[in-house]
Amino acid sequence: MGMERFIGIDLAWAESGARTRPNETGVAAVDRRGVVIDCGWTCGLGETMSWLAEVAVDGSTLAFIDAPLVVDNAAGQRPCEREVGRRYGRWKVSANSTNQNSPRRAGVLLRERLRESGWAYDDGRGGPPTGGLVMSECYPYTTLVGAVELGYDQERPRYKRRPARVPTAQWRAVRAEECDTLIARMAGLATVDPPLVLSSHPVSRRLIDEPTPQRAADYKHREDLIDALLCAWTAALWSRYGFARCQVLGADSPAPAGRAPTIIAPARPEQRRDQASR
């Protein structure tokens, strides 16, 4: 039957210090029909854990998290991060480096806390899980260019980092326009398989109904929610199609089955291992 609920978490990578409030984490929960059960924002791992406990369906939930969950390399870049650049670089997609010296490792803490609460980490090498409370790592940029439904055939949308060709004075307006285009394309996922129906929840519906704000803090607020929804849809895509539509980056790791540091990523045929090296 597959999973009943799909969770997306755009995790703030750094935990808070003694005097600082953590950055917002975008969260979204979607069912098999693409209905958004809940979505919004949490602050800190405690709030995120509490939200998960409320929305997860016991024994049938797959959470895709945008943050490094397993970091076992002492230095440099994880193999799965290097593979992002090799497979998706043509679409202007790459990944930040993470290692055991990285200060921003909230994903590792979240994985450990979830494991204590009955969740299992799965690296994807054995295919999609069919039951349980399962978490895996994803990267929304690979979804944007790897899922043909979103239409980014040439390169990723410019809704985050400013390209050199865009003057700083124009960047906020350009970014907002790019974000509105992305939201319109995400709204189109309501009619695909698996679906994502942004209009099914008042918070996600506001993405469609309200233009993207240009003020930096308001924009980041919206961006975190968009990425969480993309993570949830990616989990549904993996559950529905497995290796037919997705690939596991970092699959060559010598780690035991189920425990490798990997990223599960939607992939066009030309982005797969046997094609990307040509």
SERO-4910 file (N, C-alpha, C, O; in steps of 0.05 Angstrom, whole numbers):
BEGIN
 pado doro    nc1    nc2    nc3   cac1   cac2   cac3    cc1    cc2    cc3    oc1    oc2    oc3
  Met    A     16    -24      0      0      0      0     17     25      0      9     46    -11
  Gly    A     41     25     12     57     48     13     50     66     37     32     60     53
  Met    A     64     88     39     60    106     61     34    123     58     24    127     36
  Glu    A     23    131     81     -1    147     82      4    176     84    -12    193     76
  Arg    A     27    184     96     33    212    101     61    218     93     80    203     97
  Phe    A     64    242     81     90    251     72     97    278     84     81    297     82
  Ile    A    120    279     97    128    303    112    151    316     98    169    303     88
  Gly    A    151    343     97    173    358     86    183    377    108    167    391    120
  Ile    A    209    377    112    221    395    132    245    409    120    265    397    112
  Asp    A    243    436    118    265    453    109    278    463    134    272    484    144
  Leu    A    297    447    145    308    451    171    328    474    172    345    476    155
  Ala    A    325    491    193    346    510    198    370    495    208    369    481    228
  Trp    A    393    497    194    415    479    198    430    485    225    443    467    235
  Ala    A    427    509    235    441    515    260    421    516    283    400    528    281
  Glu    A    428    503    305    412    505    329    418    531    343    438    544    338
  Ser    A    400    539    360    403    565    374    424    563    396    430    542    406
  Gly    A    436    586    402    454    588    424    439    596    449    414    596    449
  Ala    A    453    601    470    440    607    496    424    633    494    404    635    508
  Arg    A    432    652    477    419    677    476    405    683    450    394    705    446
  Thr    A    406    664    432    394    669    405    370    651    400    370    628    408
  Arg    A    351    662    386    328    646    378    335    632    352    347    645    334
  Pro    A    328    607    349    334    593    324    319    604    300    298    616    303
  Asn    A    331    601    277    317    609    252    293    591    248    291    570    260
  Glu    A    275    601    232    251    586    226    257    561    209    275    561    192
  Thr    A    242    540    215    242    515    199    215    513    185    194    515    198
  Gly    A    215    510    159    190    505    144    181    476    147    198    458    145
  Val    A    155    472    151    145    445    155    119    441    138    104    460    135
  Ala    A    115    417    128     91    411    113     85    381    115    103    364    115
  Ala    A     59    375    117     50    347    118     28    344     97      9    359     95
  Val    A     31    323     80     14    319     57      5    289     58     20    272     66
  Asp    A    -20    284     50    -30    257     48    -27    246     20    -17    260      2
  Arg    A    -35    221     15    -31    208    -11    -47    221    -33    -40    218    -57
  Arg    A    -68    236    -26    -84    250    -47    -72    278    -53    -82    292    -70
  Gly    A    -50    285    -40    -37    311    -44    -49    333    -27    -41    356    -30
  Val    A    -67    326    -10    -80    346      8    -59    354     29    -47    337     42
  Val    A    -56    380     32    -38    391     53    -53    390     80    -71    405     85
  Ile    A    -44    371     97    -57    367    123    -50    390    141    -67    400    156
  Asp    A    -25    398    141    -15    420    157     10    431    145     25    416    132
  Cys    A     15    457    149     41    468    140     45    495    155     26    507    164
  Gly    A     70    503    156     76    528    170    105    529    178    123    522    162
  Trp    A    110    537    202    138    542    211    141    534    240    122    536    256
  Thr    A    165    524    247    172    518    275    198    532    281    212    541    262
  Cys    A    204    535    306    230    547    314    244    528    334    234    524    356
  Gly    A    266    517    325    281    499    342    273    470    340    251    464    331
  Leu    A    290    452    348    285    423    345    262    415    363    247    396    356
  Gly    A    258    427    386    236    420    404    209    424    391    192    406    391
  Glu    A    205    448    379    180    454    365    176    435    341    154    426    336
  Thr    A    198    430    327    196    413    304    188    384    312    171    372    299
  Met    A    199    374    333    192    347    343    163    347    352    149    327    347
  Ser    A    154    367    366    126    368    375    107    369    351     86    355    351
  Trp    A    113    384    331     96    386    307     95    358    293     74    349    285
  Leu    A    118    345    291    119    319    278    101    299    293     87    283    281
  Ala    A    102    300    319     86    281    335     56    285    330     41    266    332
  Glu    A     48    309    323     20    315    318     11    306    290    -12    298    287
  Val    A     28    308    270     19    304    243     27    276    232     15    268    212
  Ala    A     45    262    244     53    236    234     31    215    238     18    215    258
  Val    A     28    198    218     10    175    220     27    152    230     46    143    216
  Asp    A     21    141    253     38    120    265     40     96    246     20     85    238
  Gly    A     65     89    240     70     65    224     68     70    194     70     51    179
  Ser    A     63     95    185     60     99    156     67    128    149     50    142    136
  Thr    A     90    137    156     98    165    150    127    166    140    145    154    152
  Leu    A    131    180    118    157    184    107    164    214    108    150    230     96
  Ala    A    186    221    122    194    249    124    219    253    108    239    239    111
  Phe    A    218    273     90    242    281     75    251    308     86    236    327     88
  Ile    A    277    309     93    288    331    108    310    344     92    329    330     83
  Asp    A    309    370     88    330    385     74    350    395     95    349    417    105
  Ala    A    369    377    101    391    382    119    408    357    120    398    335    117
  Pro    A    434    360    124    451    337    127    443    320    152    444    331    174
  Leu    A    435    295    148    426    279    170    448    260    180    450    255    204
  Val    A    465    250    162    487    233    170    513    246    160    517    250    136
  Val    A    531    252    178    556    266    171    578    250    184    584    253    208
  Asp    A    592    233    169    613    216    180    640    222    168    659    208    174
  Asn    A    642    243    152    668    250    140    681    272    158    669    291    166
  Ala    A    707    268    163    722    286    180    726    314    168    726    334    182
  Ala    A    729    314    141    734    340    128    722    338    100    712    318     91
  Gly    A    724    361     86    715    362     58    685    360     54    670    369     71
  Gln    A    677    348     32    649    346     24    640    317     25    655    299     18
  Arg    A    616    313     33    605    286     32    602    277      3    597    293    -14
  Pro    A    606    251     -2    603    241    -30    576    248    -43    576    254    -67
  Cys    A    555    247    -28    529    254    -39    528    283    -48    515    290    -68
  Glu    A    542    301    -34    543    329    -41    559    333    -67    552    349    -84
  Arg    A    581    318    -69    597    320    -94    580    310   -118    582    321   -140
  Glu    A    564    289   -113    548    279   -135    526    298   -144    519    298   -167
  Val    A    517    315   -126    497    335   -134    509    352   -156    497    357   -177
  Gly    A    534    362   -152    547    378   -172    552    363   -198    549    374   -220
  Arg    A    560    338   -196    566    322   -220    541    317   -236    542    317   -261
  Arg    A    519    311   -223    495    302   -237    477    325   -245    463    324   -266
  Tyr    A    478    347   -229    459    369   -234    473    396   -240    460    416   -243
  Gly    A    499    395   -242    514    420   -247    506    434   -272    506    458   -274
  Arg    A    499    419   -293    490    431   -318    466    448   -314    461    467   -330
  Trp    A    450    443   -294    426    458   -288    432    479   -266    413    490   -254
  Lys    A    457    485   -261    466    505   -242    460    497   -213    455    515   -196
  Val    A    460    471   -207    454    462   -180    479    449   -169    492    432   -181
  Ser    A    486    458   -145    508    446   -130    500    445   -100    479    455    -93
  Ala    A    517    434    -83    510    431    -55    533    442    -38    556    441    -45
  Asn    A    525    453    -14    545    462      5    560    438     16    550    415     15
  Ser    A    584    442     26    600    421     39    593    418     68    589    438     82
  Thr    A    591    393     77    586    387    105    606    366    114    611    346    101
  Asn    A    617    370    138    635    350    150    633    354    181    618    370    191
  Gln    A    649    338    195    647    337    224    658    363    237    655    366    261
  Asn    A    670    380    221    678    406    232    658    428    226    662    451    234
  Ser    A    636    421    212    616    441    204    601    450    229    592    433    245
  Pro    A    597    476    233    583    485    257    552    481    255    538    481    275
  Arg    A    542    479    230    513    478    226    504    449    221    502    440    199
  Arg    A    499    435    243    492    406    241    467    399    256    466    378    269
  Ala    A    447    416    254    421    411    268    408    385    257    393    372    271
  Gly    A    413    379    231    402    355    220    410    329    234    394    311    238
  Val    A    436    328    242    446    305    256    432    303    283    424    281    292
  Leu    A    428    326    297    414    325    322    385    317    319    375    301    335
  Leu    A    372    326    298    344    319    293    342    289    288    324    275    298
  Arg    A    361    278    272    360    249    266    363    233    292    348    214    296
  Glu    A    381    242    310    385    227    335    361    229    353    353    209    365
  Arg    A    348    252    354    324    255    371    301    239    359    285    227    374
  Leu    A    298    240    333    276    224    321    280    194    325    261    180    330
  Arg    A    305    185    324    310    157    328    302    149    356    291    127    360
  Glu    A    306    167    376    298    161    403    267    161    406    256    149    425
  Ser    A    253    173    386    224    174    387    211    153    369    187    153    364
  Gly    A    227    134    359    216    112    344    219    114    313    208     98    299
  Trp    A    232    135    304    236    139    276    262    124    267    280    120    283
  Ala    A    262    116    242    286    102    230    296    119    207    281    129    191
  Tyr    A    323    122    206    335    135    183    338    114    161    346     91    166
  Asp    A    332    122    136    335    104    114    351    118     92    343    140     83
  Asp    A    372    105     82    388    118     61    377    115     33    388    126     14
  Gly    A    357     99     30    344     96      3    356     75    -14    344     69    -35
  Arg    A    378     63     -7    391     44    -25    375     19    -30    379      5    -50
  Gly    A    357     13    -11    339    -10    -14    313     -4    -27    295    -21    -28
  Gly    A    309     21    -36    283     29    -48    265     42    -27    272     43     -4
  Pro    A    242     51    -36    224     65    -17    213     47      5    208     23      0
  Pro    A    211     58     29    199     42     51    169     38     47    156     55     34
  Thr    A    158     17     58    130     12     56    115     15     82     90     12     83
  Gly    A    129     21    103    116     25    129    135     36    149    159     38    144
  Gly    A    125     43    172    141     53    194    141     84    195    128     97    180
  Leu    A    157     94    213    163    123    215    192    126    204    211    119    218
  Val    A    194    137    180    220    136    166    228    164    158    211    180    149
  Met    A    254    170    160    264    196    151    287    192    132    302    173    135
  Ser    A    289    209    112    311    209     93    318    237     86    303    256     92
  Glu    A    341    241     74    351    267     67    344    273     37    346    256     20
  Cys    A    337    298     32    332    307      5    343    335      1    353    347     20
  Tyr    A    341    345    -23    352    371    -30    333    384    -51    333    375    -74
  Pro    A    317    404    -43    296    414    -61    306    423    -89    292    420   -109
  Tyr    A    331    433    -90    341    442   -116    342    418   -136    337    422   -160
  Thr    A    348    394   -127    348    372   -145    320    365   -154    316    355   -177
  Thr    A    301    370   -137    273    365   -145    264    385   -167    251    377   -186
  Leu    A    272    410   -163    264    431   -183    273    425   -211    259    429   -230
  Val    A    298    415   -213    308    409   -240    306    380   -248    309    373   -272
  Gly    A    301    362   -229    299    334   -235    271    324   -240    268    302   -252
  Ala    A    251    339   -232    223    331   -237    213    347   -262    210    371   -261
  Val    A    207    332   -283    199    345   -308    173    361   -305    168    380   -320
  Glu    A    157    354   -285    131    368   -281    135    398   -275    117    414   -281
  Leu    A    157    405   -264    162    433   -256    173    449   -279    173    474   -277
  Gly    A    183    437   -300    190    451   -324    216    466   -324    220    483   -342
  Tyr    A    234    461   -305    260    474   -305    280    457   -321    297    444   -310
  Asp    A    277    458   -347    292    441   -365    320    450   -369    338    433   -374
  Gln    A    326    476   -366    352    486   -373    369    492   -348    393    486   -347
  Glu    A    357    505   -328    371    511   -303    351    516   -281    327    520   -286
  Arg    A    361    517   -257    344    520   -233    332    548   -233    344    567   -245
  Pro    A    310    552   -220    299    579   -217    316    596   -199    329    586   -180
  Arg    A    317    622   -204    334    640   -189    318    653   -166    315    677   -165
  Tyr    A    308    636   -148    292    646   -126    308    648   -100    296    655    -79
  Lys    A    334    643   -101    350    645    -77    374    663    -81    374    686    -74
  Arg    A    396    652    -93    421    667    -95    420    685   -119    411    678   -140
  Arg    A    431    710   -115    431    729   -137    452    722   -158    475    718   -151
  Pro    A    443    719   -183    463    714   -205    479    740   -210    469    762   -205
  Ala    A    504    736   -219    521    759   -224    509    779   -244    515    803   -243
  Arg    A    493    768   -262    482    785   -284    460    803   -274    451    821   -289
  Val    A    449    798   -250    427    814   -240    438    835   -221    450    828   -200
  Pro    A    435    861   -227    444    882   -209    431    880   -181    408    873   -179
  Thr    A    446    887   -161    436    885   -133    410    901   -130    392    892   -116
  Ala    A    409    924   -142    385    942   -139    360    929   -150    337    935   -142
  Gln    A    363    910   -169    340    898   -182    333    870   -170    313    858   -176
  Trp    A    351    860   -153    350    832   -145    324    825   -131    312    804   -137
  Arg    A    315    841   -112    291    834    -97    266    831   -115    250    813   -112
  Ala    A    264    849   -135    241    848   -153    243    823   -171    223    810   -176
  Val    A    267    818   -181    272    795   -198    266    769   -183    253    751   -193
  Arg    A    276    768   -158    273    744   -141    243    739   -136    234    716   -137
  Ala    A    228    760   -130    200    757   -124    185    746   -149    167    729   -147
  Glu    A    192    756   -172    180    747   -197    186    717   -202    169    702   -210
  Glu    A    211    710   -198    219    682   -201    204    664   -182    196    642   -189
  Cys    A    200    674   -157    186    658   -137    157    654   -145    146    633   -141
  Asp    A    144    675   -155    116    673   -164    114    653   -186     94    638   -187
  Thr    A    133    652   -205    132    633   -226    135    604   -215    120    586   -224
  Leu    A    153    601   -196    156    575   -183    130    566   -170    122    543   -172
  Ile    A    118    584   -155     93    577   -141     71    569   -161     56    550   -156
  Ala    A     69    583   -184     50    576   -204     55    548   -215     36    533   -220
  Arg    A     80    541   -218     87    514   -228     80    493   -207     71    471   -213
  Met    A     85    500   -182     78    481   -160     48    477   -158     39    455   -152
  Ala    A     33    499   -163      4    496   -163     -5    476   -184    -26    463   -181
  Gly    A     10    474   -206      3    455   -227      7    426   -219     -3    408   -233
  Leu    A     21    421   -197     24    394   -187     -2    382   -177     -3    358   -172
  Ala    A    -23    398   -175    -49    387   -166    -60    366   -185    -77    350   -176
  Thr    A    -51    366   -210    -63    348   -229    -44    326   -238    -49    312   -258
  Val    A    -21    323   -225     -2    302   -233     -3    279   -213    -19    280   -194
  Asp    A     13    259   -218     14    235   -200     43    232   -191     61    225   -207
  Pro    A     49    235   -165     30    242   -143     24    271   -143     40    288   -152
  Pro    A      0    278   -133     -8    306   -133      2    321   -108      9    309    -88
  Leu    A      2    348   -111      6    366    -88    -14    389    -93    -12    404   -112
  Val    A    -33    391    -75    -54    411    -78    -50    434    -59    -58    434    -36
  Leu    A    -36    455    -69    -30    478    -52    -55    491    -42    -55    503    -20
  Ser    A    -76    490    -57   -101    505    -49   -116    490    -27   -137    500    -18
  Ser    A   -107    467    -18   -122    451      1   -118    459     30   -132    449     48
  His    A   -100    478     35    -96    487     63    -93    518     62    -80    528     44
  Pro    A   -104    532     82   -104    561     80    -76    574     80    -72    594     67
  Val    A    -57    561     93    -30    573     93    -16    569     66     -4    588     56
  Ser    A    -17    545     55     -5    541     29    -21    555      7     -9    562    -14
  Arg    A    -47    558     11    -63    573     -9    -54    602    -12    -57    614    -33
  Arg    A    -45    613     10    -36    641      9    -12    645    -10     -8    666    -21
  Leu    A      4    624    -13     26    625    -33     15    632    -60     27    648    -75
  Ile    A     -8    621    -67    -20    626    -93    -35    653    -94    -33    668   -113
  Asp    A    -49    659    -72    -67    682    -72    -52    709    -68    -62    730    -77
  Glu    A    -29    708    -55    -15    733    -49     12    735    -64     26    715    -65
  Pro    A     18    758    -75     44    760    -89     67    757    -70     65    763    -46
  Thr    A     89    748    -80    113    745    -63    123    771    -53    127    790    -69
  Pro    A    128    774    -27    138    799    -16    168    803    -23    182    784    -27
  Gln    A    176    828    -24    204    834    -31    221    838     -6    246    834     -7
  Arg    A    209    845     16    225    849     41    239    823     49    226    802     48
  Ala    A    264    825     56    281    801     60    269    781     80    267    757     74
  Ala    A    261    790    103    251    772    124    225    758    115    222    734    119
  Asp    A    207    774    103    182    762     93    187    742     70    173    722     68
  Tyr    A    207    749     54    213    731     31    224    704     42    215    683     33
  Lys    A    242    705     61    254    681     72    232    664     85    233    639     83
  His    A    213    676     98    191    662    111    176    646     90    170    622     94
  Arg    A    170    658     67    156    644     45    174    622     33    164    600     27
  Glu    A    199    628     29    217    609     17    220    584     33    220    562     22
  Asp    A    221    586     60    222    562     77    198    544     73    201    520     73
  Leu    A    175    556     71    150    540     67    150    527     40    143    503     37
  Ile    A    159    541     19    160    529     -8    178    505     -8    171    484    -18
  Asp    A    201    507      5    220    485      5    209    461     21    214    438     14
  Ala    A    195    467     43    183    445     58    162    430     41    161    405     42
  Leu    A    146    444     26    126    432      9    139    416    -13    130    394    -20
  Leu    A    161    426    -24    176    411    -44    188    385    -32    188    364    -45
  Cys    A    197    386     -7    208    362      6    186    342      9    190    318      4
  Ala    A    162    350     18    140    332     22    132    319     -5    127    295     -6
  Trp    A    130    335    -26    123    323    -52    145    304    -62    139    284    -75
  Thr    A    170    310    -56    192    292    -64    189    265    -50    194    244    -62
  Ala    A    182    266    -25    177    241    -10    155    225    -23    157    200    -25
  Ala    A    133    238    -31    111    224    -45    120    213    -72    112    191    -79
  Leu    A    137    228    -86    147    218   -112    164    194   -108    161    174   -123
  Trp    A    182    194    -88    199    171    -83    182    147    -75    187    124    -84
  Ser    A    162    151    -58    145    129    -49    129    118    -72    125     93    -74
  Arg    A    120    135    -91    104    126   -113    120    112   -135    111     92   -146
  Tyr    A    143    123   -142    158    113   -165    185    101   -159    196     87   -176
  Gly    A    196    106   -136    222     95   -129    244    102   -149    246    125   -158
  Phe    A    259     82   -157    282     86   -175    274     93   -203    291    102   -219
  Ala    A    249     89   -210    240     97   -237    241    127   -241    244    136   -263
  Arg    A    238    143   -219    238    172   -222    259    185   -205    264    209   -207
  Cys    A    272    170   -187    291    182   -168    317    166   -168    318    143   -177
  Gln    A    338    179   -158    364    165   -154    374    171   -126    366    191   -113
  Val    A    392    154   -117    404    157    -91    433    167    -94    450    152   -104
  Leu    A    438    192    -87    465    203    -88    481    194    -64    471    196    -41
  Gly    A    505    185    -68    521    174    -46    517    145    -42    524    134    -21
  Ala    A    505    131    -61    497    103    -58    522     84    -56    519     62    -46
  Asp    A    545     93    -64    569     77    -63    583     77    -36    604     64    -32
  Ser    A    571     90    -16    583     91     10    587     63     22    570     45     18
  Pro    A    609     58     36    613     32     49    597     28     75    599      7     87
  Ala    A    581     47     82    565     45    107    546     22    105    538     14     84
  Pro    A    538     10    129    519    -12    129    492     -4    116    486     20    114
  Ala    A    478    -24    106    452    -19     93    434     -1    109    430     -6    133
  Gly    A    423     19     96    404     37    109    416     61    123    401     79    132
  Arg    A    443     61    126    455     82    143    476     99    129    490    114    143
  Ala    A    477     99    103    496    115     89    487    145     88    463    150     88
  Pro    A    506    164     86    498    192     82    490    196     53    508    197     35
  Thr    A    465    197     48    455    199     20    435    222     17    425    233     37
  Ile    A    430    229     -8    409    248    -15    392    234    -36    402    224    -57
  Ile    A    366    232    -31    347    220    -50    337    242    -68    325    262    -59
  Ala    A    341    240    -94    337    262   -113    321    253   -138    329    233   -150
  Pro    A    300    268   -145    288    263   -171    308    266   -193    326    283   -191
  Ala    A    305    250   -214    325    251   -236    313    247   -263    297    228   -267
  Arg    A    320    264   -282    315    259   -310    335    237   -319    355    233   -306
  Pro    A    329    224   -341    348    204   -351    377    214   -354    396    200   -348
  Glu    A    380    239   -364    406    249   -369    421    258   -344    444    266   -345
  Gln    A    407    258   -321    420    265   -296    430    241   -280    442    243   -259
  Arg    A    425    217   -290    432    193   -276    462    187   -279    475    197   -297
  Arg    A    472    169   -261    500    163   -260    511    155   -287    533    165   -295
  Asp    A    498    138   -302    509    128   -327    509    149   -349    523    146   -370
  Gln    A    494    170   -345    493    192   -365    509    216   -357    521    229   -374
  Ala    A    510    222   -331    522    247   -322    552    248   -327    563    270   -329
  Ser    A    565    225   -328    594    225   -332    602    227   -361    626    229   -367
  Arg    A    583    226   -379    590    227   -408    596    255   -417    602    259   -441
***
